[in-house]
Amino acid sequence: MKFNLHGARGKIRAYRDDDHIRKLAKAEGCLIPMETALARMDGRMSTFVTYRRIFLVHAMEGDSGYSAWQCDNVLDMPLLLLALAPIIGPIDRVSIGRNDRDPSATGTRH
């Protein structure tokens, strides 16, 4: 699903299919913490933020599962976070492995 966010530079995609979201989370390295947050079923909504994606874990009775958003342009992430601010819960820290976009992986500096 795609939606327009006023001022966005690129497309922002919303995902609702739990199986597809699990595949995206596995690729980003945050599937295990997301599954742990869902297993708690503590009535909270946990948020995991990666390079281009925001994952929500709904751990509430009657509303359990995952939601995700992806920005085609990374500069739209702050705009998306502001739009989602009323519904997101605490942001859980995730240790994510280095990738080719990480300046320290290539020896370059900011």
DSSP file (Angstrom, degrees, kcal/mol; ACC not computed):
  #  RESIDUE AA STRUCTURE BP1 BP2  ACC     N-H-->O    O-->H-N    N-H-->O    O-->H-N    TCO  KAPPA ALPHA  PHI   PSI    X-CA   Y-CA   Z-CA
    1    1 A M              0   0    0      0, 0.0    13,-3.4     0, 0.0     2,-0.4   0.000 360.0 360.0 360.0 140.1    0.0    0.0    0.0
    2    2 A K  E     -A   13   0A   0     11,-0.2     2,-0.3     9,-0.0    11,-0.2  -0.912 360.0-177.2-118.2 147.8    1.3    3.5   -0.8
    3    3 A F  E     -A   12   0A   0      9,-1.5     9,-0.6    -2,-0.4     2,-0.4  -0.989  25.6-117.1-142.5 154.8    0.1    6.8    0.7
    4    4 A N        -     0   0    0     -2,-0.3     2,-0.5     7,-0.1     7,-0.1  -0.758  20.9-167.5 -94.0 133.4    1.0   10.4    0.1
    5    5 A L    >   -     0   0    0     -2,-0.4     3,-2.6     3,-0.0    75,-0.1  -0.985  34.1-110.6-119.1 119.9    2.6   12.4    2.9
    6    6 A H  T 3  S+     0   0    0     -2,-0.5    -2,-0.0     1,-0.3     0, 0.0  -0.254 103.2  16.0 -55.3 123.9    2.6   16.1    2.3
    7    7 A G  T 3  S+     0   0    0      1,-0.3    -1,-0.3     2,-0.0     2,-0.1   0.366  87.7 145.7  95.2  -3.6    6.2   17.3    1.6
    8    8 A A    <   -     0   0    0     -3,-2.6    -1,-0.3     1,-0.1     4,-0.1  -0.426  40.3-154.3 -70.1 141.5    7.6   13.8    1.0
    9    9 A R  S    S+     0   0    0     64,-0.2     2,-0.2    -2,-0.1    -1,-0.1   0.715  74.9  11.6 -86.6 -23.8   10.4   13.6   -1.6
   10   10 A G  S    S-     0   0    0     63,-0.2     2,-0.2     1,-0.0    -2,-0.0  -0.682  98.3 -60.9-138.1-169.9    9.8   10.0   -2.5
   11   11 A K        -     0   0    0     -2,-0.2    61,-2.8    -7,-0.1     2,-0.5  -0.554  38.0-155.4 -81.8 145.4    7.3    7.2   -2.1
   12   12 A I  E     -AB   3  71A   0     -9,-0.6    -9,-1.5    59,-0.2     2,-0.4  -0.990  11.3-157.1-121.2 123.3    6.4    5.8    1.3
   13   13 A R  E     -AB   2  70A   0     57,-2.9    57,-2.5    -2,-0.5     2,-0.4  -0.812   3.0-154.5-105.0 140.2    5.1    2.3    1.4
   14   14 A A  E     - B   0  69A   0    -13,-3.4     2,-0.4    -2,-0.4    55,-0.2  -0.934   9.2-160.3-111.5 136.3    3.0    0.8    4.2
   15   15 A Y  E     + B   0  68A   0     53,-3.4    53,-1.9    -2,-0.4     3,-0.0  -0.942  21.6 165.7-118.8 138.0    3.0   -3.0    4.8
   16   16 A R        +     0   0    0     -2,-0.4     2,-0.6    51,-0.2    50,-0.2   0.538  46.9 103.0-122.6 -17.1    0.3   -4.9    6.7
   17   17 A D     >  -     0   0    0      1,-0.2     4,-2.5     2,-0.0     5,-0.2  -0.606  59.3-152.3 -77.2 116.5    1.0   -8.6    5.8
   18   18 A D  H  > S+     0   0    0     -2,-0.6     4,-2.4     1,-0.2    -1,-0.2   0.870  92.8  52.1 -58.2 -40.6    2.8  -10.1    8.8
   19   19 A D  H  > S+     0   0    0      2,-0.2     4,-1.6     1,-0.2    -1,-0.2   0.919 112.1  45.3 -64.3 -43.0    4.7  -12.7    6.7
   20   20 A H  H  > S+     0   0    0      1,-0.2     4,-2.1     2,-0.2    -2,-0.2   0.904 112.6  51.3 -66.5 -40.2    6.1  -10.1    4.4
   21   21 A I  H  X S+     0   0    0     -4,-2.5     4,-2.7     1,-0.2    -2,-0.2   0.882 106.3  54.9 -64.5 -38.2    7.0   -7.8    7.3
   22   22 A R  H  X S+     0   0    0     -4,-2.4     4,-2.2    -5,-0.2    -1,-0.2   0.889 107.9  49.8 -62.2 -38.5    8.8  -10.7    9.0
   23   23 A K  H  X S+     0   0    0     -4,-1.6     4,-2.0     2,-0.2    -2,-0.2   0.914 111.8  47.6 -65.7 -42.6   10.9  -11.1    5.9
   24   24 A L  H  X S+     0   0    0     -4,-2.1     4,-1.6     1,-0.2    -2,-0.2   0.913 112.5  49.4 -63.0 -42.7   11.7   -7.4    5.8
   25   25 A A  H  X>S+     0   0    0     -4,-2.7     5,-2.4     1,-0.2     4,-1.1   0.876 108.7  52.6 -66.1 -37.3   12.6   -7.5    9.5
   26   26 A K  H  <5S+     0   0    0     -4,-2.2     3,-0.5     1,-0.2    -1,-0.2   0.912 108.5  50.5 -64.1 -41.1   14.9  -10.5    9.0
   27   27 A A  H  <5S+     0   0    0     -4,-2.0    -1,-0.2     1,-0.2    -2,-0.2   0.833 112.7  47.0 -64.9 -32.0   16.7   -8.7    6.2
   28   28 A E  H  <5S-     0   0    0     -4,-1.6    -1,-0.2    -5,-0.1    -2,-0.2   0.601 114.5-117.6 -85.3 -12.8   17.2   -5.6    8.5
   29   29 A G  T  <5S+     0   0    0     -4,-1.1    -3,-0.2    -3,-0.5    66,-0.1   0.695  88.6  99.9  86.5  19.8   18.3   -7.8   11.5
   30   30 A C     >< +     0   0    0     -5,-2.4     4,-1.5    -6,-0.1    -4,-0.2   0.184  41.8 104.5-123.2  19.1   15.5   -7.0   13.9
   31   31 A L  H  > S+     0   0    0     -6,-0.7     4,-2.7     2,-0.2     5,-0.2   0.929  79.6  51.8 -66.8 -45.1   13.2  -10.0   13.6
   32   32 A I  H  > S+     0   0    0      1,-0.2     4,-2.3     2,-0.2    -1,-0.2   0.931 111.1  45.9 -62.9 -47.3   14.2  -11.6   16.9
   33   33 A P  H  > S+     0   0    0      0, 0.0     4,-2.2     0, 0.0    -1,-0.2   0.868 113.2  52.1 -62.5 -32.6   13.6   -8.5   19.0
   34   34 A M  H  X S+     0   0    0     -4,-1.5     4,-2.1     2,-0.2    -2,-0.2   0.920 109.6  47.8 -67.7 -42.6   10.3   -8.0   17.2
   35   35 A E  H  X S+     0   0    0     -4,-2.7     4,-2.3     1,-0.2    -1,-0.2   0.882 111.1  52.1 -64.3 -37.2    9.2  -11.5   18.0
   36   36 A T  H  X S+     0   0    0     -4,-2.3     4,-1.3    -5,-0.2    -2,-0.2   0.913 109.0  49.7 -64.0 -42.9   10.2  -11.1   21.6
   37   37 A A  H  X S+     0   0    0     -4,-2.2     4,-0.7     1,-0.2     5,-0.4   0.881 112.3  47.8 -63.5 -38.6    8.2   -7.9   21.8
   38   38 A L  H >< S+     0   0    0     -4,-2.1     3,-0.7     1,-0.2    -1,-0.2   0.887 107.5  55.6 -69.5 -38.4    5.2   -9.6   20.4
   39   39 A A  H 3< S+     0   0    0     -4,-2.3    -1,-0.2     1,-0.2    -2,-0.2   0.783  97.0  65.3 -66.0 -26.6    5.5  -12.6   22.7
   40   40 A R  H 3< S-     0   0    0     -4,-1.3    -1,-0.2    -5,-0.1    -2,-0.2   0.862  78.1-167.7 -63.1 -35.1    5.4  -10.3   25.8
   41   41 A M    <<  +     0   0    0     -3,-0.7    20,-0.1    -4,-0.7    -3,-0.1   0.912  27.7 153.2  44.0  52.7    1.8   -9.3   25.0
   42   42 A D        -     0   0    0     -5,-0.4    18,-0.2     2,-0.1    -1,-0.1   0.277  66.4-103.4 -96.2  10.4    2.1   -6.5   27.5
   43   43 A G  S    S+     0   0    0     16,-2.7     2,-0.2     1,-0.3    17,-0.2   0.628  85.0 117.3  80.2  12.3   -0.5   -4.2   25.9
   44   44 A R  E     -C   59   0A   0     15,-0.5    15,-2.0    -7,-0.2     2,-0.6  -0.662  62.6-132.0-109.4 165.3    2.1   -1.9   24.4
   45   45 A M  E     -C   58   0A   0     -2,-0.2    44,-0.3    13,-0.2     2,-0.3  -0.970  26.1-159.8-115.8 114.3    3.1   -1.0   20.9
   46   46 A S  E     -C   57   0A   0     11,-1.7    11,-2.8    -2,-0.6     2,-0.4  -0.676   2.4-150.0 -95.6 149.8    6.9   -1.2   20.3
   47   47 A T  E     -Cd  56  91A   0     43,-1.8    45,-2.6    -2,-0.3     2,-0.5  -0.963   9.3-169.3-124.0 135.2    8.7    0.5   17.5
   48   48 A F  E     -C   55   0A   0      7,-2.8     7,-3.2    -2,-0.4     2,-0.5  -0.992   9.1-164.5-123.7 124.6   11.8   -0.5   15.7
   49   49 A V  E     +C   54   0A   0     43,-0.5     5,-0.2    -2,-0.5    45,-0.2  -0.936  13.4 167.9-115.4 127.9   13.5    2.0   13.4
   50   50 A T        -     0   0    0      3,-2.9   -22,-0.0    -2,-0.5    -2,-0.0  -0.472  55.2 -65.4-120.2-165.4   16.1    1.0   10.8
   51   51 A Y  S    S-     0   0    0      1,-0.2    26,-0.1    -2,-0.2     3,-0.0   0.908 125.5  -5.2 -52.6 -53.8   17.8    2.8    7.9
   52   52 A R  S    S+     0   0    0     24,-0.0    19,-2.5    25,-0.0     2,-0.3   0.353 121.9  73.9-124.4   2.6   14.6    3.2    5.7
   53   53 A R  E     - E   0  70A   0     17,-0.2    -3,-2.9   -29,-0.0     2,-0.5  -0.898  52.1-158.8-128.1 150.3   12.0    1.3    7.6
   54   54 A I  E     -CE  49  69A   0     15,-2.3    15,-2.1    -2,-0.3     2,-0.4  -0.996  16.5-164.4-122.7 124.3    9.8    1.7   10.7
   55   55 A F  E     -CE  48  68A   0     -7,-3.2    -7,-2.8    -2,-0.5     2,-0.4  -0.917   1.3-162.2-110.6 133.9    8.4   -1.5   12.2
   56   56 A L  E     -CE  47  67A   0     11,-3.3    11,-2.0    -2,-0.4     2,-0.6  -0.947   4.1-156.8-113.3 137.2    5.5   -1.5   14.7
   57   57 A V  E     -CE  46  66A   0    -11,-2.8   -11,-1.7    -2,-0.4     2,-0.9  -0.962   5.5-155.6-113.5 116.7    4.7   -4.4   17.0
   58   58 A H  E     +CE  45  65A   0      7,-3.0     7,-1.8    -2,-0.6     2,-0.2  -0.820  18.4 172.4 -92.2 106.2    1.1   -4.5   18.2
   59   59 A A  E     +CE  44  64A   0    -15,-2.0   -16,-2.7    -2,-0.9   -15,-0.5  -0.409  36.3 116.4-112.7  54.8    1.3   -6.6   21.4
   60   60 A M  E >  S- E   0  63A   0      3,-1.3     3,-1.9    -2,-0.2     2,-0.1  -0.923  74.7 -96.4-124.2 147.4   -2.3   -6.0   22.6
   61   61 A E  T 3  S+     0   0    0     -2,-0.4    -2,-0.1     1,-0.3   -19,-0.0  -0.405 113.5  11.6 -58.9 130.4   -5.2   -8.4   23.1
   62   62 A G  T 3  S+     0   0    0     -2,-0.1    -1,-0.3     2,-0.0     2,-0.1   0.240 128.3  60.5  83.9 -14.0   -7.3   -8.3   20.0
   63   63 A D  E <   + E   0  60A   0     -3,-1.9    -3,-1.3     2,-0.0     2,-0.4  -0.579  66.7 143.8-144.2  75.5   -4.7   -6.4   18.0
   64   64 A S  E     + E   0  59A   0     -5,-0.2     2,-0.3    -2,-0.1    -5,-0.2  -0.927  31.4  64.4-118.1 143.5   -1.5   -8.3   17.8
   65   65 A G  E    S- E   0  58A   0     -7,-1.8    -7,-3.0    -2,-0.4     2,-0.3  -0.974  73.0 -60.0 146.4-159.0    0.8   -8.4   14.8
   66   66 A Y  E     - E   0  57A   0     -2,-0.3     2,-0.3   -50,-0.2    -9,-0.2  -0.887  27.7-174.8-127.2 152.2    3.1   -6.2   12.8
   67   67 A S  E     - E   0  56A   0    -11,-2.0   -11,-3.3    -2,-0.3     2,-0.3  -0.969  13.7-174.9-136.3 152.3    2.9   -3.0   10.7
   68   68 A A  E     -BE  15  55A   0    -53,-1.9   -53,-3.4    -2,-0.3     2,-0.3  -0.996  13.2-162.8-149.3 152.8    5.8   -1.5    8.7
   69   69 A W  E     -BE  14  54A   0    -15,-2.1   -15,-2.3    -2,-0.3     2,-0.4  -0.981   7.9-163.6-132.8 145.9    6.6    1.6    6.6
   70   70 A Q  E     -BE  13  53A   0    -57,-2.5   -57,-2.9    -2,-0.3     2,-0.5  -0.998   8.0-149.3-133.7 133.4    9.4    2.1    4.2
   71   71 A C  E     -B   12   0A   0    -19,-2.5   -59,-0.2    -2,-0.4     3,-0.1  -0.877   5.8-158.0-100.6 128.4   10.7    5.4    2.7
   72   72 A D  S    S+     0   0    0    -61,-2.8     2,-0.6    -2,-0.5    -1,-0.1   0.838  91.9  47.4 -69.0 -32.3   12.2    5.3   -0.8
   73   73 A N  S >  S-     0   0    0    -62,-0.4     3,-2.4     1,-0.1     4,-0.2  -0.951  78.4-149.5-112.1 118.0   14.1    8.5    0.1
   74   74 A V  G >  S+     0   0    0     -2,-0.6     3,-1.6     1,-0.3    -1,-0.1   0.735  93.5  71.1 -60.5 -22.3   15.8    8.4    3.5
   75   75 A L  G 3  S+     0   0    0      1,-0.3     4,-0.4     2,-0.1    -1,-0.3   0.650  89.2  63.6 -68.3 -13.3   15.3   12.1    3.9
   76   76 A D  G <> S+     0   0    0     -3,-2.4     4,-2.4     1,-0.2    -1,-0.3   0.539  76.5  91.1 -85.7  -7.3   11.6   11.4    4.4
   77   77 A M  H <> S+     0   0    0     -3,-1.6     4,-2.8     1,-0.2     5,-0.2   0.909  85.0  48.7 -58.7 -46.0   12.2    9.4    7.6
   78   78 A P  H  > S+     0   0    0      0, 0.0     4,-2.1     0, 0.0    -1,-0.2   0.899 112.1  50.4 -61.3 -36.9   11.8   12.4   10.0
   79   79 A L  H  > S+     0   0    0     -4,-0.4     4,-1.9     2,-0.2    -2,-0.2   0.910 111.9  47.3 -64.3 -42.9    8.6   13.4    8.3
   80   80 A L  H  X S+     0   0    0     -4,-2.4     4,-2.1     2,-0.2    -1,-0.2   0.903 109.7  53.0 -66.4 -41.5    7.3    9.8    8.6
   81   81 A L  H  X S+     0   0    0     -4,-2.8     4,-1.0     1,-0.2    -1,-0.2   0.901 109.4  49.4 -60.3 -40.4    8.3    9.6   12.3
   82   82 A L  H  < S+     0   0    0     -4,-2.1     3,-0.3     1,-0.2    -1,-0.2   0.896 110.6  49.9 -64.8 -39.6    6.4   12.9   12.9
   83   83 A A  H  < S+     0   0    0     -4,-1.9    -2,-0.2     1,-0.2    -1,-0.2   0.856 116.4  41.5 -67.1 -34.3    3.3   11.5   11.1
   84   84 A L  H >X S+     0   0    0     -4,-2.1     3,-2.0     1,-0.2     4,-1.8   0.542  85.6 101.7 -89.3  -7.7    3.4    8.3   13.1
   85   85 A A  T 3< S+     0   0    0     -4,-1.0    -1,-0.2    -3,-0.3    -2,-0.1   0.814  75.1  57.1 -50.1 -40.2    4.2   10.0   16.5
   86   86 A P  T 34 S+     0   0    0      0, 0.0    -1,-0.3     0, 0.0    -2,-0.1   0.767 117.4  33.0 -66.1 -21.6    0.6    9.8   17.9
   87   87 A I  T <4 S+     0   0    0     -3,-2.0    -2,-0.2    -4,-0.1     2,-0.1   0.652  96.3  93.9-109.2 -16.9    0.5    6.0   17.5
   88   88 A I     <  -     0   0    0     -4,-1.8   -42,-0.1    -7,-0.2     3,-0.1  -0.476  56.7-153.5 -82.3 150.8    4.0    4.7   18.1
   89   89 A G        -     0   0    0    -44,-0.3   -43,-0.1     1,-0.3    -1,-0.1  -0.033  51.1 -32.2 -97.5-155.9    5.2    3.6   21.5
   90   90 A P        -     0   0    0      0, 0.0   -43,-1.8     0, 0.0     2,-0.7  -0.348  65.7-119.3 -63.1 143.5    8.7    3.5   22.9
   91   91 A I  B     -d   47   0A   0    -45,-0.2     2,-0.3    -3,-0.1   -43,-0.2  -0.772  25.6-145.0 -89.7 118.5   11.4    3.0   20.4
   92   92 A D        -     0   0    0    -45,-2.6   -43,-0.5    -2,-0.7     2,-0.3  -0.632  15.6-122.1 -83.6 137.7   13.4   -0.2   21.1
   93   93 A R        -     0   0    0     -2,-0.3     2,-0.4   -45,-0.1    -1,-0.1  -0.589  28.7-168.8 -79.5 139.2   17.1   -0.2   20.4
   94   94 A V        -     0   0    0     -2,-0.3     2,-0.8   -45,-0.2   -64,-0.1  -0.995  22.0-131.5-130.0 134.7   18.2   -2.9   18.0
   95   95 A S        -     0   0    0     -2,-0.4     2,-0.4   -66,-0.1    -2,-0.0  -0.775  32.1-170.6 -84.3 115.6   21.8   -3.8   17.3
   96   96 A I        -     0   0    0     -2,-0.8   -67,-0.1   -66,-0.0     3,-0.1  -0.906  21.2-116.5-113.6 134.6   22.0   -3.9   13.5
   97   97 A G        -     0   0    0     -2,-0.4    -1,-0.0     1,-0.1     2,-0.0  -0.205  40.2 -91.4 -64.1 157.3   25.0   -5.3   11.6
   98   98 A R        -     0   0    0      2,-0.1     2,-0.2     1,-0.0    -1,-0.1  -0.297  45.9-173.5 -67.0 153.4   27.0   -3.0    9.4
   99   99 A N    >   -     0   0    0     -3,-0.1     3,-1.7    -2,-0.0     6,-0.2  -0.788  44.0 -83.6-137.7-177.3   26.1   -2.7    5.7
  100  100 A D  T 3  S+     0   0    0      1,-0.3    -2,-0.1    -2,-0.2     6,-0.0   0.646 123.6  59.5 -68.7 -13.6   27.5   -1.1    2.6
  101  101 A R  T 3  S+     0   0    0      4,-0.0    -1,-0.3     3,-0.0     3,-0.0   0.531  80.4 102.8 -89.0  -6.8   25.9    2.3    3.5
  102  102 A D    X>  -     0   0    0     -3,-1.7     3,-1.5     1,-0.2     4,-0.8  -0.670  65.6-149.7 -80.4 117.8   27.8    2.4    6.8
  103  103 A P  H >>>S+     0   0    0      0, 0.0     5,-1.5     0, 0.0     4,-0.7   0.839  96.4  56.6 -57.6 -33.5   30.7    4.9    6.5
  104  104 A S  H 345S+     0   0    0      1,-0.2    -2,-0.0     2,-0.2     5,-0.0   0.728  99.4  60.7 -72.2 -18.9   32.8    3.0    9.0
  105  105 A A  H <45S+     0   0    0     -3,-1.5    -1,-0.2    -6,-0.2    -5,-0.1   0.776 112.1  37.3 -76.0 -25.7   32.5   -0.2    6.9
  106  106 A T  H <<5S-     0   0    0     -4,-0.8    -2,-0.2    -3,-0.6    -1,-0.2   0.441 112.9-112.9-105.0  -1.7   34.2    1.5    3.9
  107  107 A G  T  <5S+     0   0    0     -4,-0.7    -3,-0.2     1,-0.3     2,-0.2   0.542  75.0 128.0  82.9   6.5   36.8    3.5    5.9
  108  108 A T      < -     0   0    0     -5,-1.5     2,-0.3    -6,-0.2    -1,-0.3  -0.530  47.3-141.3 -91.5 163.6   35.2    6.8    4.9
  109  109 A R              0   0    0     -2,-0.2    -1,-0.0    -3,-0.1    -5,-0.0  -0.854 360.0 360.0-122.1 158.6   34.3    9.5    7.4
  110  110 A H              0   0    0     -2,-0.3    -1,-0.0     0, 0.0    -2,-0.0   0.469 360.0 360.0 -73.1 360.0   31.4   11.9    7.6
